[in-house]
Amino acid sequence: MIQRIPVTDRDSWLVLRKQDVTASVVGALFGCHPYVSLYGLFLEKTGGAPADEQTPFLEWRLILESAVAAAVERQRPEWKIVKATEYLRDPETRIGATPDFYIHGDPRGLGVLQTKTVDPRGFRLHWQEQPPFWIALQNATELMLEQNAAFGAVAALVIDPYKLECPIFDIPRHAGVEQRIREGVSDFWDAVAFGEVPNPDFSKDADLLAAIEPDVIEGKRIDLTGDNHLPVLLAERAELKARVKPDLDRIDAIETEVRFKMGDAEIAMIDGFRLTLKEQTRKAGFHAESRSRVLRIKETRPKEELNNGPF
């Protein structure tokens, strides 16, 4: 039986989520989540990962939810969009979800709306005829737990200073997909119960591994001569560094020339770019307080020009 638990505050909501595999990370079970690996999810659910923090990005994401909903209502005036305020969970399978909005007024019946915000480049790369698979799985999980739902929808607000778009993607219910989600979650909890730790994904887990890195033992040495994979990795690293060094050197030279031309100016006006060279203070910590000027370069050319050249 699906539990419907009112969400009253962030702290209690986070406690609820800890006991379940939630819709937003189901993609990690199938290797398609861009930010969360199976290893990271395992550590999170076994208490081995640092607690999540509320970041400015997440705060803006919550603020923009209502903007996405308003954009959807404008395109689909027959829909009535209602904010969801419940955490849904299946205590037997330990699957949970917090839908963003419910859709009323569609002849198919109740719908579940998942809202996203995305930059133009990310949209071009990952959103074409359908949303990224991990997001489709997120909405599919929400549909599975909201048993009265007839269909789902994902709306993506493209944050573009030149043109705002909010395409809507229909997500139909699919019994086979829902069964695979249940099986994937069941396999995950079995692995947790038996202590079967998955291998890290060294592309996705860099920050996590740094956060849980043990303190150094002074003078300790370790013999890795029997590791046949490390020499291959280190040779690849050396080749990559040699390949990119000329480009990095050229970037440094360009930025040095920009600094020279800006002189004591804080802001520079130039066609197609915005340049700032502001002084920042680094507070004292391990080192004494210091000041430095930080160069920031932002392209302001119209999207069409960025896509077509000029080079």
C-alpha positions in Angstrom: 0.0 0.0 0.0 1.4 3.4 -1.0 1.9 5.8 1.9 1.1 9.5 1.3 3.1 11.6 3.8 2.6 15.4 3.9 5.8 17.4 3.3 6.0 20.2 5.9 9.6 21.1 6.0 12.9 20.2 4.3 14.6 18.5 7.3 11.8 16.0 7.8 11.5 15.4 4.1 15.2 14.5 3.9 14.7 12.0 6.7 11.9 10.4 4.8 14.0 10.1 1.7 16.9 8.4 3.4 15.0 5.2 3.8 14.1 4.8 0.2 15.5 4.8 -3.3 13.8 8.0 -4.6 12.6 8.8 -8.1 15.3 11.4 -8.7 18.1 8.8 -8.4 16.5 5.7 -10.0 18.6 6.4 -13.1 21.7 5.5 -11.1 20.5 1.9 -10.9 20.7 1.7 -14.7 23.9 3.7 -15.2 22.2 6.6 -16.9 22.2 9.3 -14.2 24.6 12.1 -15.1 25.5 13.0 -11.5 24.8 10.0 -9.2 26.6 6.7 -9.6 25.5 3.3 -8.1 28.5 3.6 -5.8 27.4 7.1 -4.6 23.9 5.9 -4.1 25.2 2.9 -2.1 27.2 5.1 0.2 24.3 7.5 0.6 21.9 4.8 1.8 24.5 3.1 4.1 25.5 6.3 5.8 29.0 6.6 4.2 28.4 9.8 2.2 28.3 13.3 3.5 24.9 14.9 4.0 23.4 16.9 1.1 23.6 20.7 1.5 21.1 23.2 0.2 23.0 25.0 -2.6 22.0 28.2 -4.3 21.4 26.2 -7.5 18.8 24.0 -5.7 17.2 27.1 -4.1 16.8 28.6 -7.6 15.5 25.3 -8.9 12.7 25.4 -6.3 11.9 29.0 -7.0 11.7 28.4 -10.8 9.3 25.4 -10.3 6.3 27.8 -10.3 7.6 29.5 -13.4 7.7 26.2 -15.3 4.2 25.3 -14.1 2.9 28.7 -15.3 4.5 28.2 -18.7 2.8 24.8 -18.9 -0.6 26.2 -18.0 -0.1 28.9 -20.7 0.5 26.2 -23.4 -2.1 23.8 -22.1 -5.0 26.0 -20.9 -7.2 22.9 -20.4 -4.9 21.7 -17.7 -5.1 22.8 -14.1 -1.7 22.5 -12.5 -1.7 21.9 -8.7 1.4 21.8 -6.5 2.1 18.4 -5.0 2.8 18.5 -1.2 3.2 14.8 -0.4 6.0 12.3 -0.3 4.9 9.0 -1.8 6.5 5.8 -0.7 6.0 2.1 -1.0 7.3 0.7 2.3 7.5 -2.9 0.9 9.9 -2.0 -1.9 11.4 1.1 -0.3 10.8 3.3 -3.3 9.8 6.9 -2.8 9.0 10.0 -4.8 8.1 13.7 -4.4 6.1 14.8 -7.5 6.4 18.4 -8.4 2.8 19.0 -9.6 -0.4 17.2 -10.5 -2.3 17.7 -13.7 -6.1 17.9 -13.6 -8.5 18.5 -16.5 -7.0 16.1 -19.0 -9.5 13.6 -20.6 -7.0 10.8 -19.9 -7.3 11.4 -16.2 -4.8 12.5 -13.5 -1.3 13.4 -14.6 2.0 13.9 -12.8 4.1 16.8 -14.0 7.9 16.9 -13.5 9.5 20.3 -14.0 13.1 21.0 -15.0 15.2 23.9 -15.9 18.0 23.6 -18.5 20.5 25.9 -20.3 20.3 26.1 -24.1 23.5 24.1 -24.7 22.4 21.3 -22.4 19.0 21.3 -24.1 20.6 20.9 -27.5 22.8 18.1 -26.4 20.5 16.1 -24.2 16.9 17.0 -25.0 15.7 16.3 -28.6 12.6 14.3 -29.3 12.4 13.2 -25.6 13.8 14.0 -22.2 17.0 12.3 -21.0 16.3 8.7 -19.9 17.1 9.3 -16.2 14.4 12.1 -16.1 11.9 9.8 -17.9 12.6 7.2 -15.3 12.1 9.8 -12.6 8.6 10.6 -13.9 7.9 6.9 -14.5 8.6 6.2 -10.9 6.3 9.0 -9.8 3.5 7.5 -11.9 4.1 4.1 -10.4 3.7 5.4 -6.9 0.8 7.7 -7.7 -1.4 4.8 -8.6 -4.3 6.9 -9.8 -2.2 8.6 -12.4 -3.0 8.0 -16.1 0.0 9.7 -17.7 3.0 11.8 -16.9 4.6 14.9 -18.4 8.1 16.5 -18.2 8.4 20.3 -18.8 11.8 21.8 -19.4 12.2 25.6 -19.1 15.1 26.6 -21.3 16.9 29.5 -19.6 18.0 31.5 -22.6 18.4 35.3 -22.4 17.3 35.7 -26.0 14.4 33.3 -26.1 12.5 31.5 -23.4 11.0 28.1 -24.4 9.2 25.4 -22.3 8.6 22.2 -24.3 6.4 19.6 -22.8 7.1 15.9 -23.2 4.4 13.3 -22.6 5.4 10.2 -20.5 3.0 7.3 -20.9 2.6 4.7 -18.2 4.5 1.5 -19.1 4.0 -1.6 -17.1 7.3 -3.1 -18.3 9.3 0.0 -17.3 7.6 0.0 -13.8 8.5 -3.6 -13.3 12.1 -3.0 -14.3 12.3 -0.2 -11.8 11.0 -2.4 -9.0 13.5 -5.1 -9.9 16.4 -2.6 -10.0 15.5 -1.2 -6.6 15.1 -4.8 -5.2 18.5 -5.8 -6.5 20.0 -2.6 -5.0 18.6 -3.3 -1.5 19.8 -6.9 -1.7 23.3 -5.6 -2.5 23.0 -3.3 0.5 21.9 -6.1 2.8 24.8 -8.4 1.7 27.4 -5.5 1.8 28.1 -5.8 -1.9 29.8 -2.4 -2.5 29.7 -1.4 -6.2 32.8 0.0 -7.9 33.2 3.8 -7.9 32.6 5.7 -11.1 35.7 7.8 -11.1 34.1 10.4 -13.5 31.0 11.0 -11.3 32.4 10.2 -7.9 35.5 12.5 -7.7 33.9 15.0 -5.2 32.5 12.1 -3.1 35.8 10.2 -3.0 37.6 13.4 -2.0 35.1 14.0 0.8 35.6 10.6 2.3 39.3 10.3 1.7 41.1 9.1 4.8 43.6 11.2 6.7 47.2 10.6 5.6 49.4 8.4 7.7 52.8 10.1 7.7 55.5 8.1 6.2 53.3 5.2 5.1 54.2 3.5 1.8 52.2 1.2 -0.3 53.4 -1.2 -3.0 51.2 -1.0 -6.1 53.7 -2.7 -8.5 51.3 -5.6 -8.8 48.5 -3.3 -10.2 48.7 -3.8 -14.0 46.0 -1.2 -14.7 47.7 1.8 -13.1 50.6 2.0 -15.5 48.1 2.1 -18.4 46.1 4.9 -16.7 49.2 6.9 -15.9 50.5 6.6 -19.5 47.1 7.8 -20.8 47.3 10.7 -18.3 50.8 11.7 -19.6 49.6 11.6 -23.2 46.5 13.7 -22.4 48.5 16.3 -20.5 51.0 16.6 -23.4 48.1 16.9 -25.9 46.4 19.8 -24.0 49.4 21.7 -22.8 49.8 23.9 -25.9 46.1 24.9 -25.7 46.4 25.7 -22.0 49.6 27.7 -22.7 47.8 29.6 -25.4 44.8 30.3 -23.1 47.2 31.7 -20.5 48.8 34.0 -23.0 45.5 35.3 -24.3 44.3 36.0 -20.7 47.6 37.7 -19.9 47.1 40.0 -22.9 43.5 40.7 -21.9 44.7 41.7 -18.4 47.4 44.0 -19.9 44.9 45.8 -22.1 42.4 46.2 -19.3 45.0 47.8 -17.0 43.3 49.2 -13.9 39.7 48.9 -15.3 37.2 46.6 -13.6 34.9 46.2 -16.6 35.7 46.2 -20.3 33.2 46.7 -23.2 33.8 44.6 -26.3 31.6 43.2 -29.1 30.4 39.7 -28.3 31.9 39.5 -24.8 31.7 40.9 -21.3 35.0 41.2 -19.4 35.4 41.8 -15.7 38.7 42.0 -13.7 37.5 42.6 -10.2 39.5 42.4 -7.0 38.6 39.6 -4.6 39.8 39.0 -1.1 40.7 35.5 0.1 40.0 35.3 3.8 42.7 34.0 6.1 42.7 30.3 6.7 45.7 28.1 6.3 47.2 31.1 4.5 47.3 34.8 5.3 44.5 37.0 3.8 45.3 37.9 0.2 43.8 39.9 -2.6 43.9 39.2 -6.3 42.1 40.3 -9.4 39.9 37.6 -11.0 39.4 37.7 -14.8 35.9 36.5 -16.0 35.0 36.3 -19.6 31.4 35.8 -20.7 30.2 35.4 -24.3 27.3 37.6 -25.2 26.9 36.9 -28.9 23.5 35.9 -30.1 22.8 32.2 -30.1 22.6 32.0 -33.9 26.2 33.4 -34.1 27.5 31.0 -31.5 26.0 28.0 -33.4 27.3 29.1 -36.8 30.7 30.4 -36.1 32.3 32.8 -36.7 35.2 30.3 -37.0 
